[in-house]
Amino acid sequence: MHNRNELLKQLTALDFMAVDLQLYLDTHPNDREALCKYNAIVTQAAMLRSMYERLYGPLYSFRSCSQYPWQWINNPWPWNYSFNFSLAGEER
């Protein structure tokens, strides 16, 4: 089973790769291999995002489903320091 920080790290990495590939595909729209990688990354990120939200609640206030009662107001919010993971060796 994944823990909260591990899921956030994986989502951050996948979202970064998706944006990077999206920028590449903007200038190389006929690169079939890059498009396949992009689609696989987006699909994997969607699955992890869904898993995260089932376990820990919504990641977004505007595109995440919520259980009753409205969960977005529960702490910590994504921009709170305690919500964010830290990388090994990172200085504070």
Biotite code that builds the C-alpha atoms (Angstrom):
import biotite.structure as struc

atoms = struc.array([
    struc.Atom([0.000, 0.000, 0.000], chain_id="A", res_id=1, res_name="MET", atom_name="CA", element="C"),
    struc.Atom([1.168, 3.518, -0.797], chain_id="A", res_id=2, res_name="HIS", atom_name="CA", element="C"),
    struc.Atom([1.452, 6.193, 1.837], chain_id="A", res_id=3, res_name="ASN", atom_name="CA", element="C"),
    struc.Atom([0.379, 9.790, 1.335], chain_id="A", res_id=4, res_name="ARG", atom_name="CA", element="C"),
    struc.Atom([3.861, 11.230, 0.733], chain_id="A", res_id=5, res_name="ASN", atom_name="CA", element="C"),
    struc.Atom([4.807, 8.479, -1.705], chain_id="A", res_id=6, res_name="GLU", atom_name="CA", element="C"),
    struc.Atom([1.632, 9.046, -3.739], chain_id="A", res_id=7, res_name="LEU", atom_name="CA", element="C"),
    struc.Atom([2.284, 12.806, -3.824], chain_id="A", res_id=8, res_name="LEU", atom_name="CA", element="C"),
    struc.Atom([5.869, 12.249, -5.002], chain_id="A", res_id=9, res_name="LYS", atom_name="CA", element="C"),
    struc.Atom([4.709, 9.895, -7.739], chain_id="A", res_id=10, res_name="GLN", atom_name="CA", element="C"),
    struc.Atom([1.968, 12.302, -8.851], chain_id="A", res_id=11, res_name="LEU", atom_name="CA", element="C"),
    struc.Atom([4.395, 15.220, -8.917], chain_id="A", res_id=12, res_name="THR", atom_name="CA", element="C"),
    struc.Atom([6.832, 13.243, -11.069], chain_id="A", res_id=13, res_name="ALA", atom_name="CA", element="C"),
    struc.Atom([4.125, 12.026, -13.445], chain_id="A", res_id=14, res_name="LEU", atom_name="CA", element="C"),
    struc.Atom([2.608, 15.497, -13.800], chain_id="A", res_id=15, res_name="ASP", atom_name="CA", element="C"),
    struc.Atom([6.064, 16.941, -14.541], chain_id="A", res_id=16, res_name="PHE", atom_name="CA", element="C"),
    struc.Atom([6.686, 14.285, -17.197], chain_id="A", res_id=17, res_name="MET", atom_name="CA", element="C"),
    struc.Atom([3.247, 14.920, -18.728], chain_id="A", res_id=18, res_name="ALA", atom_name="CA", element="C"),
    struc.Atom([3.892, 18.668, -19.006], chain_id="A", res_id=19, res_name="VAL", atom_name="CA", element="C"),
    struc.Atom([7.366, 18.034, -20.431], chain_id="A", res_id=20, res_name="ASP", atom_name="CA", element="C"),
    struc.Atom([6.020, 15.633, -23.054], chain_id="A", res_id=21, res_name="LEU", atom_name="CA", element="C"),
    struc.Atom([3.112, 17.960, -23.834], chain_id="A", res_id=22, res_name="GLN", atom_name="CA", element="C"),
    struc.Atom([5.583, 20.755, -24.615], chain_id="A", res_id=23, res_name="LEU", atom_name="CA", element="C"),
    struc.Atom([7.596, 18.390, -26.818], chain_id="A", res_id=24, res_name="TYR", atom_name="CA", element="C"),
    struc.Atom([4.459, 17.213, -28.612], chain_id="A", res_id=25, res_name="LEU", atom_name="CA", element="C"),
    struc.Atom([3.491, 20.826, -29.313], chain_id="A", res_id=26, res_name="ASP", atom_name="CA", element="C"),
    struc.Atom([6.492, 20.986, -31.653], chain_id="A", res_id=27, res_name="THR", atom_name="CA", element="C"),
    struc.Atom([6.610, 17.292, -32.670], chain_id="A", res_id=28, res_name="HIS", atom_name="CA", element="C"),
    struc.Atom([2.935, 16.292, -33.093], chain_id="A", res_id=29, res_name="PRO", atom_name="CA", element="C"),
    struc.Atom([3.751, 13.287, -35.311], chain_id="A", res_id=30, res_name="ASN", atom_name="CA", element="C"),
    struc.Atom([6.059, 11.555, -32.818], chain_id="A", res_id=31, res_name="ASP", atom_name="CA", element="C"),
    struc.Atom([3.989, 8.433, -32.187], chain_id="A", res_id=32, res_name="ARG", atom_name="CA", element="C"),
    struc.Atom([6.323, 7.065, -29.478], chain_id="A", res_id=33, res_name="GLU", atom_name="CA", element="C"),
    struc.Atom([6.206, 10.321, -27.481], chain_id="A", res_id=34, res_name="ALA", atom_name="CA", element="C"),
    struc.Atom([2.414, 10.407, -27.789], chain_id="A", res_id=35, res_name="LEU", atom_name="CA", element="C"),
    struc.Atom([2.160, 6.825, -26.505], chain_id="A", res_id=36, res_name="CYS", atom_name="CA", element="C"),
    struc.Atom([4.390, 7.722, -23.537], chain_id="A", res_id=37, res_name="LYS", atom_name="CA", element="C"),
    struc.Atom([2.311, 10.836, -22.858], chain_id="A", res_id=38, res_name="TYR", atom_name="CA", element="C"),
    struc.Atom([-0.950, 8.864, -22.895], chain_id="A", res_id=39, res_name="ASN", atom_name="CA", element="C"),
    struc.Atom([0.510, 6.184, -20.611], chain_id="A", res_id=40, res_name="ALA", atom_name="CA", element="C"),
    struc.Atom([1.738, 8.811, -18.130], chain_id="A", res_id=41, res_name="ILE", atom_name="CA", element="C"),
    struc.Atom([-1.587, 10.659, -18.103], chain_id="A", res_id=42, res_name="VAL", atom_name="CA", element="C"),
    struc.Atom([-3.447, 7.371, -17.565], chain_id="A", res_id=43, res_name="THR", atom_name="CA", element="C"),
    struc.Atom([-1.120, 6.316, -14.746], chain_id="A", res_id=44, res_name="GLN", atom_name="CA", element="C"),
    struc.Atom([-1.400, 9.736, -13.078], chain_id="A", res_id=45, res_name="ALA", atom_name="CA", element="C"),
    struc.Atom([-5.199, 9.590, -13.259], chain_id="A", res_id=46, res_name="ALA", atom_name="CA", element="C"),
    struc.Atom([-5.187, 6.177, -11.563], chain_id="A", res_id=47, res_name="MET", atom_name="CA", element="C"),
    struc.Atom([-2.845, 7.374, -8.796], chain_id="A", res_id=48, res_name="LEU", atom_name="CA", element="C"),
    struc.Atom([-4.842, 10.591, -8.365], chain_id="A", res_id=49, res_name="ARG", atom_name="CA", element="C"),
    struc.Atom([-8.014, 8.550, -7.989], chain_id="A", res_id=50, res_name="SER", atom_name="CA", element="C"),
    struc.Atom([-6.322, 6.263, -5.460], chain_id="A", res_id=51, res_name="MET", atom_name="CA", element="C"),
    struc.Atom([-5.011, 9.244, -3.499], chain_id="A", res_id=52, res_name="TYR", atom_name="CA", element="C"),
    struc.Atom([-8.429, 10.900, -3.378], chain_id="A", res_id=53, res_name="GLU", atom_name="CA", element="C"),
    struc.Atom([-10.128, 7.685, -2.241], chain_id="A", res_id=54, res_name="ARG", atom_name="CA", element="C"),
    struc.Atom([-7.618, 7.366, 0.603], chain_id="A", res_id=55, res_name="LEU", atom_name="CA", element="C"),
    struc.Atom([-6.920, 10.972, 1.620], chain_id="A", res_id=56, res_name="TYR", atom_name="CA", element="C"),
    struc.Atom([-9.562, 13.264, 0.113], chain_id="A", res_id=57, res_name="GLY", atom_name="CA", element="C"),
    struc.Atom([-9.668, 15.765, -2.748], chain_id="A", res_id=58, res_name="PRO", atom_name="CA", element="C"),
    struc.Atom([-6.550, 17.243, -4.333], chain_id="A", res_id=59, res_name="LEU", atom_name="CA", element="C"),
    struc.Atom([-8.473, 20.025, -6.085], chain_id="A", res_id=60, res_name="TYR", atom_name="CA", element="C"),
    struc.Atom([-11.384, 22.184, -5.057], chain_id="A", res_id=61, res_name="SER", atom_name="CA", element="C"),
    struc.Atom([-12.735, 22.435, -8.602], chain_id="A", res_id=62, res_name="PHE", atom_name="CA", element="C"),
    struc.Atom([-12.265, 19.048, -10.267], chain_id="A", res_id=63, res_name="ARG", atom_name="CA", element="C"),
    struc.Atom([-12.239, 16.495, -7.491], chain_id="A", res_id=64, res_name="SER", atom_name="CA", element="C"),
    struc.Atom([-15.280, 14.663, -6.240], chain_id="A", res_id=65, res_name="CYS", atom_name="CA", element="C"),
    struc.Atom([-15.977, 14.873, -2.540], chain_id="A", res_id=66, res_name="SER", atom_name="CA", element="C"),
    struc.Atom([-17.664, 12.649, -0.023], chain_id="A", res_id=67, res_name="GLN", atom_name="CA", element="C"),
    struc.Atom([-20.318, 14.171, 2.212], chain_id="A", res_id=68, res_name="TYR", atom_name="CA", element="C"),
    struc.Atom([-19.745, 16.571, 3.871], chain_id="A", res_id=69, res_name="PRO", atom_name="CA", element="C"),
    struc.Atom([-17.653, 18.765, 1.565], chain_id="A", res_id=70, res_name="TRP", atom_name="CA", element="C"),
    struc.Atom([-14.048, 17.681, 2.277], chain_id="A", res_id=71, res_name="GLN", atom_name="CA", element="C"),
    struc.Atom([-12.017, 20.412, 0.614], chain_id="A", res_id=72, res_name="TRP", atom_name="CA", element="C"),
    struc.Atom([-12.127, 22.479, 3.802], chain_id="A", res_id=73, res_name="ILE", atom_name="CA", element="C"),
    struc.Atom([-10.356, 19.742, 5.811], chain_id="A", res_id=74, res_name="ASN", atom_name="CA", element="C"),
    struc.Atom([-6.748, 20.453, 6.795], chain_id="A", res_id=75, res_name="ASN", atom_name="CA", element="C"),
    struc.Atom([-4.084, 20.362, 5.588], chain_id="A", res_id=76, res_name="PRO", atom_name="CA", element="C"),
    struc.Atom([-4.727, 22.131, 2.300], chain_id="A", res_id=77, res_name="TRP", atom_name="CA", element="C"),
    struc.Atom([-2.314, 21.375, -0.559], chain_id="A", res_id=78, res_name="PRO", atom_name="CA", element="C"),
    struc.Atom([-0.484, 24.693, -0.206], chain_id="A", res_id=79, res_name="TRP", atom_name="CA", element="C"),
    struc.Atom([0.136, 24.204, 3.537], chain_id="A", res_id=80, res_name="ASN", atom_name="CA", element="C"),
    struc.Atom([3.721, 23.290, 4.396], chain_id="A", res_id=81, res_name="TYR", atom_name="CA", element="C"),
    struc.Atom([2.627, 20.208, 6.332], chain_id="A", res_id=82, res_name="SER", atom_name="CA", element="C"),
    struc.Atom([0.830, 18.853, 3.239], chain_id="A", res_id=83, res_name="PHE", atom_name="CA", element="C"),
    struc.Atom([3.963, 18.905, 1.095], chain_id="A", res_id=84, res_name="ASN", atom_name="CA", element="C"),
    struc.Atom([6.553, 16.171, 1.130], chain_id="A", res_id=85, res_name="PHE", atom_name="CA", element="C"),
    struc.Atom([10.276, 16.816, 1.430], chain_id="A", res_id=86, res_name="SER", atom_name="CA", element="C"),
    struc.Atom([12.978, 15.104, -0.592], chain_id="A", res_id=87, res_name="LEU", atom_name="CA", element="C"),
    struc.Atom([15.856, 13.258, 1.059], chain_id="A", res_id=88, res_name="ALA", atom_name="CA", element="C"),
    struc.Atom([18.799, 15.569, 1.745], chain_id="A", res_id=89, res_name="GLY", atom_name="CA", element="C"),
    struc.Atom([16.709, 18.695, 1.226], chain_id="A", res_id=90, res_name="GLU", atom_name="CA", element="C"),
    struc.Atom([17.656, 21.629, 3.454], chain_id="A", res_id=91, res_name="GLU", atom_name="CA", element="C"),
    struc.Atom([14.933, 23.401, 5.382], chain_id="A", res_id=92, res_name="ARG", atom_name="CA", element="C"),
])
